[in-house]
């Protein structure tokens, strides 16, 4: 007589989650891949309550000191590091950031437009996440990649600031090309960083193909891990020439929804690299100096950071499903 397959705690929590959100039974069956009887059986079980939070150490920022930090962030474009420096605080960047995030009158804003998500694109993102909602080991076979521009006089990310919600959103102006810049392509796996390449001139299908032939193709074909390559939908990546190239070389490419940087952990890694490269708001006099700083940072990326990004992929899929394809905060 066949025995019932025990569901994992994550699968049970997902079923409870969809029930709490009052999704129709047919949709829950489709999203989880479980039968109606299995779902009813799980519902009948008592949901495990999370353990009560244990008291932690008292906050470092409180009372008068906390009021000074909040006042300093009010009404001007300012970063956590600048607040720490001007108030001469003996606390970390994360401590100040947490304190400001808990304040309902502050939000961490960036003066940057985001790609427009049409209803059709939202549907594609929703379906993409649904198809991969139970991926775990599969994500560890994905090679994530992306390109980024680094400016000599600071990153675009410096346009983030603590915004007083009672005041109008600030705008900014900047020098063309940031006073000079370098373009970088990089990729990483769950086992570590793969490669970082400085791109000279404009990336074309021809130059991208040469990059793939030199780095991705031999890595994938010489590995026993059945890797799959991820790239965004830039025209030089997904045109007919490149599709034929990847098929001919036997390199599988992950289907990727357009306008979805929030799904790519490479974006998070870029953010980490930017913080290190431009620590203390440093700027660079030459491209050589900037390249050296980027390379030094790349060589010292901790493996546990990359592991954390891979673990986040299932959470990203959950977020996309819950928001019905809308952009998520990652």
Secondary structure, DSSP 8 states (H G I E B T S, - for coil): --------HHHHHHHHHHHHTT--HHHHHHHH---HHHHHHHHHS--------------SS-HHHHHHHHHHHTTS---HHHHHHHHT--S-HHHHHHHHHT-TTEEEEE--------HHHHHHHHHHHHHTTT-SGGGGGEEEEEEEEEETT--GGGGEEEEETTS--------GGGGSEEEEEEEEETTEEEEEEEE-S---HHHHHHHIIIIIHHHHHT-SS--EE-----HHHHSHHHHHHHHHHT--B----SS-GGG-HHHHHHHHHHHHHTGGG---SSHHHHHHHHHHHHHT--HHHHHHHHHHHHHHHHHHHHTTT-----
